[in-house]
Amino acid sequence: MGVKTMELEKGIVEEVHQKLEIKNMFLLGIQHVAAMCAGAIAVPMILGESLGLGQEEINTLVSATLMMAGLGTFIQTLDIHGKIGAKLPIVEGVSFAGVSALVAVGLSYKGTDPIFGLQVMFGATIVSGIFAFLVAPMFGKLLKYFPPLVSGVVVTSMGLSLIPVALRWVAGSPKSSSYLSIKNIILALITIGIVLAIQKLSKGFLGNIAILLGIFLGTLVAIPMGLTDFSTLNEATAFTINTPLQFGFPKFELTAILSLFLVQLVIMTDATGNQINLSDICSVEPNQEKIVAGLRGHGLTSIIAGFFNSFPHSLFGQNVGIAAITGVKSRFVGTAAGIILLVVSFFPKLVAILTSIPSPVLGGAGIIMFGIVAANGIKRLGTISYDGNKNLVIVATSLGMALAPIAAPQLFSNFPQWGKILFQSPVTLGALTVLILNIVFNEFNKK
């Protein structure tokens, strides 16, 4: 039995650390980038617009975000330091969890100078990254409270929280003339059909890049439908480089820092669930040491991001969906995605190409990707026993709580700022509920 276990562990290690052919590795990497790019650039655009920054300054924030996504992905996938980085096919990106808090911080401190508000954001990002790095070991100790019951609810909540994002992509931009048009829905359905057809007809490498092919072919279909806009390609400059402190030295304000401490707790909760899910997909045991190393990677990326004109980063859930679809476990696919992100950040015309992908195309692909994240959580919940215990009540209550901010986004609008940060995240609300209920109903009974 011991020999078999050692052989299995050896096989698992080889699979996770397997280096694929360069061509295949980069095609898979492009697929990861195409899946996460819209979400990655949305945050700096939202934050820049909220402060009233000019287009050139917003473009700088976008390039900085992509560069830091590449560097953060390197930290998570390469063996830079034994205790930093999850060594999984993780793709980092600036986290949506901090958007509302960062907007509030920027508007509170900008006064007549929006750059000052931006500097306060960067200062809070740096200190919150240090906080995440330092508390990672304590957070990692919570892993023992993440049995399949808890992790299943957390992962399902992630998928459920991401599906509305895909549906909003299907609807299109509210500023667009095609918003909520039948054309958008048809294009999304065509993209879904392409991905499913490739999955059905191909079980080899083409099946692994089904999402990428769906996005590419969906974009081609969108051209005669009049749903593409490549005007930004002509307007984009040929080359740019993201240098540190382009907007001046960060400013450190206590209120802003405390707000982002809460954001980091939300990010770490999401990241823990995502990493457990990705570990399961990659057949790797998500032990405490690996979870802590991954959380340290997020913290270190956020520290560097504050100096390089970006914001708190975390593992992107849609890329977990890509890993689940492809079944490719090599962490070097993530490294390839990091290289692509880094290169793209230097060439605004490449950014313009990625941002020109019609949102209904991304929405169609996203419905499948995010649905698979939820399905993985449901699959995990199917492994636990519901006889002679209260697990069914725990799951029902926790998923019901997780759906609250999804179904009624304004439900917590009258809460204080710290309450909004914590409870507007479906994952955090679902995770807190299932953690508490599991302890009350199951852990106390053991004692």
ZICOR-V585919 format. One record per residue. PSI is psi as a letter, one per 40 degrees, with the letter a starting at -180 (NA if undefined). NEAR is the number of other ideal C-beta (glycine too) atoms within 12 Angstrom. Layout:
psi={PSI & PSI}
near={NEAR & NEAR}
This chain:
psi={d & d & d & d & d & d & d & d & d & d & d & d & d & d & d & d & e & h & h & i & i & d & d & d & d & d & d & d & d & d & d & d & d & d & d & e & d & d & d & d & e & d & d & d & d & d & d & d & d & d & e & f & i & i & d & d & d & d & d & d & d & d & d & d & d & d & d & d & d & d & d & d & d & d & d & d & d & i & g & d & h & d & e & h & h & e & f & i & g & i & h & i & i & h & h & d & d & e & d & d & d & d & d & d & d & d & d & d & e & d & b & e & g & d & d & d & d & d & d & d & d & d & d & d & d & d & d & d & d & d & d & d & d & d & e & d & d & d & d & d & e & e & d & e & e & f & i & d & d & d & d & d & d & d & d & d & d & d & d & d & d & d & d & d & d & d & d & d & d & d & d & i & h & d & e & i & e & e & h & e & i & d & d & d & d & d & d & d & d & d & d & d & d & d & d & d & d & d & d & d & e & h & e & a & d & d & d & d & f & d & d & d & d & d & d & d & d & d & d & d & d & d & d & e & e & f & e & i & h & e & d & d & d & d & d & i & i & d & i & i & h & h & i & i & f & d & e & i & h & i & i & h & h & d & d & d & d & d & d & e & d & d & d & d & d & d & d & d & d & d & d & d & d & d & d & d & d & d & d & d & d & e & f & h & h & g & i & d & d & d & d & d & d & d & d & d & d & d & d & d & d & d & d & d & d & d & d & f & f & a & i & h & i & i & h & h & d & d & d & d & d & d & d & d & d & d & e & h & e & h & e & e & d & d & d & d & d & d & d & d & d & d & d & d & d & e & g & d & d & d & d & d & d & d & e & e & h & h & d & d & d & d & d & d & d & d & d & d & d & d & d & d & d & d & d & d & d & d & d & d & d & e & e & i & i & e & h & f & a & f & d & d & d & d & d & d & d & d & d & d & d & d & e & d & e & d & d & g & d & e & d & f & d & e & i & i & d & d & d & d & d & d & e & e & h & d & d & d & d & d & d & d & d & d & d & d & d & d & d & d & d & d & d & d & d & d & NA}
near={7 & 8 & 9 & 10 & 12 & 12 & 13 & 17 & 18 & 14 & 17 & 22 & 20 & 18 & 24 & 33 & 25 & 20 & 18 & 26 & 16 & 15 & 13 & 25 & 32 & 25 & 29 & 43 & 42 & 34 & 44 & 52 & 46 & 43 & 50 & 54 & 43 & 37 & 44 & 48 & 40 & 32 & 42 & 47 & 30 & 26 & 44 & 38 & 23 & 27 & 34 & 21 & 28 & 14 & 18 & 18 & 24 & 32 & 32 & 34 & 46 & 45 & 43 & 46 & 45 & 50 & 45 & 46 & 53 & 44 & 37 & 52 & 47 & 36 & 43 & 47 & 44 & 28 & 21 & 23 & 16 & 14 & 25 & 31 & 40 & 49 & 38 & 48 & 49 & 52 & 54 & 54 & 52 & 48 & 51 & 40 & 46 & 47 & 34 & 35 & 44 & 44 & 32 & 32 & 42 & 43 & 24 & 22 & 32 & 28 & 16 & 10 & 18 & 27 & 30 & 26 & 34 & 43 & 32 & 41 & 53 & 47 & 38 & 43 & 52 & 38 & 34 & 47 & 46 & 28 & 33 & 47 & 33 & 21 & 24 & 39 & 21 & 19 & 33 & 30 & 18 & 30 & 30 & 18 & 27 & 34 & 28 & 29 & 38 & 40 & 43 & 40 & 47 & 51 & 50 & 43 & 47 & 55 & 45 & 37 & 41 & 42 & 31 & 26 & 35 & 37 & 26 & 28 & 38 & 38 & 28 & 30 & 25 & 12 & 11 & 20 & 14 & 27 & 20 & 19 & 22 & 17 & 27 & 35 & 26 & 24 & 41 & 41 & 25 & 32 & 46 & 33 & 25 & 34 & 43 & 24 & 18 & 32 & 26 & 13 & 15 & 18 & 13 & 15 & 22 & 24 & 25 & 33 & 36 & 43 & 47 & 40 & 32 & 43 & 48 & 29 & 27 & 42 & 34 & 21 & 28 & 34 & 19 & 12 & 24 & 16 & 37 & 28 & 25 & 20 & 11 & 25 & 20 & 14 & 18 & 27 & 21 & 15 & 16 & 27 & 20 & 36 & 16 & 21 & 22 & 26 & 35 & 20 & 19 & 35 & 31 & 24 & 24 & 16 & 22 & 39 & 30 & 24 & 41 & 48 & 32 & 37 & 48 & 45 & 39 & 43 & 51 & 47 & 45 & 44 & 52 & 43 & 50 & 52 & 52 & 44 & 46 & 46 & 39 & 31 & 35 & 36 & 20 & 34 & 21 & 36 & 20 & 25 & 24 & 33 & 42 & 34 & 36 & 49 & 51 & 39 & 47 & 56 & 45 & 35 & 53 & 50 & 37 & 35 & 47 & 44 & 31 & 38 & 43 & 50 & 56 & 55 & 55 & 54 & 52 & 50 & 52 & 47 & 52 & 45 & 45 & 45 & 44 & 36 & 37 & 40 & 23 & 40 & 32 & 34 & 43 & 35 & 44 & 52 & 39 & 36 & 48 & 43 & 31 & 38 & 47 & 31 & 26 & 37 & 41 & 25 & 26 & 31 & 25 & 31 & 43 & 27 & 25 & 38 & 37 & 30 & 41 & 41 & 43 & 44 & 47 & 50 & 43 & 42 & 52 & 46 & 37 & 38 & 47 & 44 & 32 & 39 & 47 & 40 & 28 & 38 & 47 & 25 & 22 & 32 & 32 & 17 & 17 & 26 & 16 & 17 & 8 & 10 & 18 & 23 & 29 & 20 & 20 & 32 & 36 & 21 & 25 & 40 & 37 & 24 & 34 & 40 & 28 & 27 & 33 & 30 & 17 & 16 & 19 & 14 & 19 & 24 & 15 & 10 & 17 & 15 & 27 & 22 & 21 & 30 & 37 & 32 & 32 & 34 & 43 & 46 & 51 & 39 & 41 & 45 & 44 & 31 & 35 & 45 & 34 & 22 & 31 & 36 & 23 & 19 & 25 & 26 & 18 & 12 & 13 & 12 & 7}
